[in-house]
Amino acid sequence: MRNKATALCLSILLSACASTDEKSATKMDPSNYETDFSYPKTTKNLVLVEQKIYDEPLYGSSVRYANKYYEKDNILVFAYPIRSYVWQDNLYNILAGEMNNALDDIDSAIDQGLYQQRIGREVEDFSFFRQGELYEGLRAQTKIILKSGTPYQSYTYLFTQKDKFVKFSISLPWAMDLPAPDHFVTEVLPNLEVPDESNYMVNLRKLHQKEYQKTR
């Protein structure tokens, strides 16, 4: 990973809701995921299906891949800003916090009736080398039962690059006895490049830093 997740400090997250003044001050110049987000169109095992760019700058963009050899696998890659104005010094804890958010989202989907249940919750460090470069992040594994009763092995891989998270969400049906799909990640991540920090996030982080300092 280009930005190593090694710092061990308490992260201070941006508030999810900005005031009207903040929105008017920060809605200028968000990241351009159409021109500045690059990713492989095809790899040894994957082929690109589509890219989505979200209207809300904090949600960034996502790309969907299909497994060339098993069409029922679900492979999504998300790139979106880290919601912290001290993200450069707190990467490990920020990764851990965001991974908890990702797993909590699964539980929220269960509460909403989208899934039947989740079984297990295992999070561990994950790293690999490619072309002399070390990529470090986290990998989570859980089992999801759909409302139809179909079991899926669900994997979340989380990294940072520049000021953004890169999250892989991979779900494999009937894959309880298969190894983790690390090869999907190692094929895509070294060839993926997120946009630079946007003026939108620079201004939003400054605003929230000022708000935090007023409370001290």
Contacts in CASP RR format, 6 or more apart in sequence:
PFRMAT RR
TARGET T0000
AUTHOR 0000-0000-0000
METHOD contacts of the structure
MODEL  1
MRNKATALCLSILLSACASTDEKSATKMDPSNYETDFSYPKTTKNLVLVE
QKIYDEPLYGSSVRYANKYYEKDNILVFAYPIRSYVWQDNLYNILAGEMN
NALDDIDSAIDQGLYQQRIGREVEDFSFFRQGELYEGLRAQTKIILKSGT
PYQSYTYLFTQKDKFVKFSISLPWAMDLPAPDHFVTEVLPNLEVPDESNY
MVNLRKLHQKEYQKTR
1 134 0 8 1.000
1 135 0 8 1.000
1 136 0 8 1.000
1 137 0 8 1.000
1 159 0 8 1.000
1 160 0 8 1.000
1 161 0 8 1.000
1 189 0 8 1.000
2 133 0 8 1.000
2 161 0 8 1.000
2 162 0 8 1.000
3 91 0 8 1.000
3 160 0 8 1.000
3 161 0 8 1.000
3 162 0 8 1.000
4 91 0 8 1.000
4 134 0 8 1.000
4 136 0 8 1.000
5 91 0 8 1.000
5 92 0 8 1.000
5 95 0 8 1.000
5 136 0 8 1.000
5 137 0 8 1.000
5 138 0 8 1.000
5 159 0 8 1.000
5 160 0 8 1.000
6 91 0 8 1.000
6 92 0 8 1.000
6 136 0 8 1.000
7 89 0 8 1.000
7 90 0 8 1.000
7 91 0 8 1.000
7 92 0 8 1.000
7 93 0 8 1.000
8 92 0 8 1.000
8 93 0 8 1.000
9 86 0 8 1.000
9 89 0 8 1.000
9 90 0 8 1.000
9 93 0 8 1.000
10 90 0 8 1.000
10 93 0 8 1.000
11 84 0 8 1.000
11 86 0 8 1.000
11 87 0 8 1.000
11 90 0 8 1.000
11 93 0 8 1.000
11 94 0 8 1.000
11 97 0 8 1.000
12 84 0 8 1.000
12 85 0 8 1.000
12 86 0 8 1.000
12 90 0 8 1.000
12 212 0 8 1.000
13 83 0 8 1.000
13 84 0 8 1.000
14 83 0 8 1.000
14 84 0 8 1.000
14 85 0 8 1.000
14 204 0 8 1.000
14 205 0 8 1.000
14 208 0 8 1.000
15 208 0 8 1.000
15 211 0 8 1.000
16 83 0 8 1.000
18 26 0 8 1.000
18 204 0 8 1.000
18 207 0 8 1.000
22 204 0 8 1.000
22 207 0 8 1.000
25 203 0 8 1.000
25 207 0 8 1.000
26 200 0 8 1.000
26 203 0 8 1.000
26 204 0 8 1.000
26 207 0 8 1.000
27 57 0 8 1.000
27 200 0 8 1.000
28 199 0 8 1.000
28 200 0 8 1.000
28 203 0 8 1.000
29 198 0 8 1.000
29 199 0 8 1.000
29 200 0 8 1.000
30 57 0 8 1.000
30 198 0 8 1.000
30 199 0 8 1.000
30 200 0 8 1.000
30 201 0 8 1.000
31 37 0 8 1.000
31 57 0 8 1.000
31 60 0 8 1.000
31 81 0 8 1.000
31 194 0 8 1.000
31 195 0 8 1.000
31 196 0 8 1.000
31 198 0 8 1.000
31 200 0 8 1.000
31 201 0 8 1.000
32 195 0 8 1.000
33 51 0 8 1.000
33 53 0 8 1.000
33 60 0 8 1.000
33 61 0 8 1.000
33 79 0 8 1.000
33 195 0 8 1.000
34 53 0 8 1.000
36 194 0 8 1.000
36 195 0 8 1.000
36 196 0 8 1.000
37 51 0 8 1.000
37 61 0 8 1.000
37 79 0 8 1.000
37 193 0 8 1.000
37 194 0 8 1.000
37 195 0 8 1.000
38 191 0 8 1.000
38 192 0 8 1.000
38 193 0 8 1.000
39 48 0 8 1.000
39 51 0 8 1.000
39 63 0 8 1.000
39 77 0 8 1.000
39 188 0 8 1.000
39 191 0 8 1.000
39 192 0 8 1.000
39 193 0 8 1.000
40 46 0 8 1.000
40 48 0 8 1.000
40 187 0 8 1.000
40 188 0 8 1.000
40 191 0 8 1.000
40 192 0 8 1.000
41 47 0 8 1.000
41 48 0 8 1.000
42 48 0 8 1.000
43 187 0 8 1.000
43 188 0 8 1.000
43 191 0 8 1.000
44 183 0 8 1.000
44 187 0 8 1.000
45 67 0 8 1.000
45 68 0 8 1.000
45 69 0 8 1.000
45 183 0 8 1.000
45 184 0 8 1.000
45 187 0 8 1.000
46 65 0 8 1.000
46 66 0 8 1.000
46 67 0 8 1.000
46 68 0 8 1.000
46 75 0 8 1.000
46 184 0 8 1.000
46 187 0 8 1.000
46 188 0 8 1.000
47 65 0 8 1.000
47 66 0 8 1.000
47 68 0 8 1.000
48 63 0 8 1.000
48 64 0 8 1.000
48 65 0 8 1.000
49 63 0 8 1.000
49 64 0 8 1.000
49 65 0 8 1.000
49 66 0 8 1.000
50 63 0 8 1.000
50 64 0 8 1.000
51 61 0 8 1.000
51 62 0 8 1.000
51 63 0 8 1.000
51 64 0 8 1.000
52 61 0 8 1.000
52 62 0 8 1.000
52 63 0 8 1.000
52 64 0 8 1.000
53 60 0 8 1.000
53 61 0 8 1.000
54 60 0 8 1.000
54 61 0 8 1.000
54 62 0 8 1.000
57 81 0 8 1.000
57 198 0 8 1.000
57 200 0 8 1.000
57 201 0 8 1.000
58 80 0 8 1.000
58 81 0 8 1.000
58 83 0 8 1.000
59 80 0 8 1.000
60 78 0 8 1.000
60 79 0 8 1.000
60 80 0 8 1.000
60 81 0 8 1.000
61 78 0 8 1.000
61 79 0 8 1.000
61 80 0 8 1.000
62 76 0 8 1.000
62 77 0 8 1.000
62 78 0 8 1.000
62 79 0 8 1.000
63 76 0 8 1.000
63 77 0 8 1.000
64 75 0 8 1.000
64 76 0 8 1.000
64 77 0 8 1.000
65 75 0 8 1.000
65 76 0 8 1.000
65 77 0 8 1.000
65 184 0 8 1.000
65 188 0 8 1.000
66 73 0 8 1.000
66 75 0 8 1.000
67 73 0 8 1.000
67 75 0 8 1.000
67 184 0 8 1.000
72 173 0 8 1.000
73 170 0 8 1.000
73 171 0 8 1.000
73 172 0 8 1.000
73 173 0 8 1.000
73 181 0 8 1.000
74 169 0 8 1.000
74 170 0 8 1.000
74 171 0 8 1.000
74 172 0 8 1.000
75 168 0 8 1.000
75 169 0 8 1.000
75 170 0 8 1.000
75 181 0 8 1.000
75 184 0 8 1.000
76 168 0 8 1.000
76 169 0 8 1.000
76 170 0 8 1.000
77 166 0 8 1.000
77 167 0 8 1.000
77 168 0 8 1.000
77 169 0 8 1.000
77 188 0 8 1.000
77 192 0 8 1.000
78 165 0 8 1.000
78 166 0 8 1.000
78 167 0 8 1.000
78 168 0 8 1.000
78 169 0 8 1.000
79 161 0 8 1.000
79 164 0 8 1.000
79 165 0 8 1.000
79 166 0 8 1.000
79 167 0 8 1.000
79 192 0 8 1.000
79 194 0 8 1.000
80 164 0 8 1.000
80 165 0 8 1.000
80 167 0 8 1.000
81 163 0 8 1.000
81 164 0 8 1.000
81 165 0 8 1.000
81 197 0 8 1.000
81 198 0 8 1.000
81 201 0 8 1.000
82 94 0 8 1.000
82 98 0 8 1.000
82 160 0 8 1.000
82 163 0 8 1.000
82 164 0 8 1.000
82 165 0 8 1.000
84 90 0 8 1.000
84 94 0 8 1.000
84 205 0 8 1.000
85 205 0 8 1.000
85 206 0 8 1.000
85 208 0 8 1.000
85 209 0 8 1.000
85 212 0 8 1.000
87 94 0 8 1.000
87 160 0 8 1.000
87 163 0 8 1.000
91 160 0 8 1.000
94 160 0 8 1.000
95 137 0 8 1.000
95 138 0 8 1.000
95 158 0 8 1.000
95 159 0 8 1.000
95 160 0 8 1.000
95 165 0 8 1.000
96 123 0 8 1.000
96 138 0 8 1.000
98 158 0 8 1.000
98 165 0 8 1.000
98 167 0 8 1.000
99 123 0 8 1.000
99 138 0 8 1.000
99 140 0 8 1.000
99 156 0 8 1.000
99 158 0 8 1.000
102 140 0 8 1.000
102 156 0 8 1.000
102 158 0 8 1.000
102 167 0 8 1.000
102 169 0 8 1.000
103 121 0 8 1.000
103 123 0 8 1.000
103 140 0 8 1.000
103 142 0 8 1.000
103 156 0 8 1.000
106 115 0 8 1.000
106 118 0 8 1.000
106 142 0 8 1.000
106 144 0 8 1.000
106 154 0 8 1.000
107 118 0 8 1.000
109 115 0 8 1.000
110 116 0 8 1.000
110 117 0 8 1.000
110 118 0 8 1.000
113 147 0 8 1.000
114 147 0 8 1.000
115 144 0 8 1.000
115 145 0 8 1.000
115 146 0 8 1.000
115 147 0 8 1.000
116 145 0 8 1.000
116 146 0 8 1.000
116 147 0 8 1.000
116 149 0 8 1.000
117 144 0 8 1.000
117 145 0 8 1.000
118 142 0 8 1.000
118 143 0 8 1.000
118 144 0 8 1.000
118 145 0 8 1.000
119 142 0 8 1.000
119 143 0 8 1.000
119 144 0 8 1.000
119 145 0 8 1.000
120 142 0 8 1.000
120 143 0 8 1.000
121 140 0 8 1.000
121 142 0 8 1.000
122 140 0 8 1.000
122 141 0 8 1.000
122 142 0 8 1.000
123 138 0 8 1.000
123 139 0 8 1.000
123 140 0 8 1.000
124 138 0 8 1.000
124 139 0 8 1.000
124 140 0 8 1.000
125 136 0 8 1.000
125 137 0 8 1.000
125 138 0 8 1.000
125 139 0 8 1.000
126 136 0 8 1.000
126 137 0 8 1.000
126 138 0 8 1.000
126 139 0 8 1.000
126 157 0 8 1.000
126 182 0 8 1.000
126 185 0 8 1.000
127 134 0 8 1.000
127 135 0 8 1.000
127 136 0 8 1.000
127 137 0 8 1.000
128 134 0 8 1.000
128 135 0 8 1.000
128 182 0 8 1.000
128 185 0 8 1.000
128 186 0 8 1.000
129 135 0 8 1.000
130 186 0 8 1.000
130 189 0 8 1.000
130 190 0 8 1.000
131 190 0 8 1.000
133 190 0 8 1.000
135 159 0 8 1.000
135 189 0 8 1.000
135 190 0 8 1.000
136 159 0 8 1.000
137 157 0 8 1.000
137 158 0 8 1.000
137 159 0 8 1.000
137 160 0 8 1.000
138 157 0 8 1.000
138 158 0 8 1.000
139 155 0 8 1.000
139 156 0 8 1.000
139 157 0 8 1.000
139 158 0 8 1.000
139 180 0 8 1.000
139 182 0 8 1.000
140 155 0 8 1.000
140 156 0 8 1.000
140 157 0 8 1.000
140 158 0 8 1.000
141 153 0 8 1.000
141 154 0 8 1.000
141 155 0 8 1.000
141 180 0 8 1.000
142 154 0 8 1.000
143 151 0 8 1.000
143 152 0 8 1.000
143 153 0 8 1.000
143 154 0 8 1.000
143 176 0 8 1.000
144 151 0 8 1.000
144 152 0 8 1.000
144 154 0 8 1.000
144 171 0 8 1.000
145 151 0 8 1.000
145 152 0 8 1.000
146 152 0 8 1.000
150 173 0 8 1.000
150 174 0 8 1.000
151 173 0 8 1.000
151 174 0 8 1.000
151 176 0 8 1.000
152 171 0 8 1.000
152 172 0 8 1.000
152 173 0 8 1.000
152 175 0 8 1.000
153 171 0 8 1.000
153 172 0 8 1.000
153 175 0 8 1.000
153 176 0 8 1.000
153 178 0 8 1.000
154 169 0 8 1.000
154 170 0 8 1.000
154 171 0 8 1.000
154 172 0 8 1.000
155 168 0 8 1.000
155 169 0 8 1.000
155 170 0 8 1.000
155 171 0 8 1.000
155 172 0 8 1.000
155 180 0 8 1.000
155 181 0 8 1.000
156 167 0 8 1.000
156 168 0 8 1.000
156 169 0 8 1.000
156 170 0 8 1.000
157 167 0 8 1.000
157 168 0 8 1.000
157 170 0 8 1.000
157 185 0 8 1.000
158 165 0 8 1.000
158 166 0 8 1.000
158 167 0 8 1.000
158 168 0 8 1.000
159 165 0 8 1.000
159 166 0 8 1.000
159 167 0 8 1.000
159 189 0 8 1.000
160 166 0 8 1.000
161 192 0 8 1.000
161 193 0 8 1.000
161 194 0 8 1.000
162 194 0 8 1.000
162 195 0 8 1.000
162 196 0 8 1.000
162 197 0 8 1.000
163 196 0 8 1.000
163 197 0 8 1.000
163 201 0 8 1.000
164 194 0 8 1.000
164 195 0 8 1.000
166 189 0 8 1.000
166 192 0 8 1.000
166 194 0 8 1.000
168 184 0 8 1.000
168 185 0 8 1.000
168 188 0 8 1.000
168 189 0 8 1.000
170 181 0 8 1.000
170 184 0 8 1.000
172 178 0 8 1.000
172 181 0 8 1.000
END
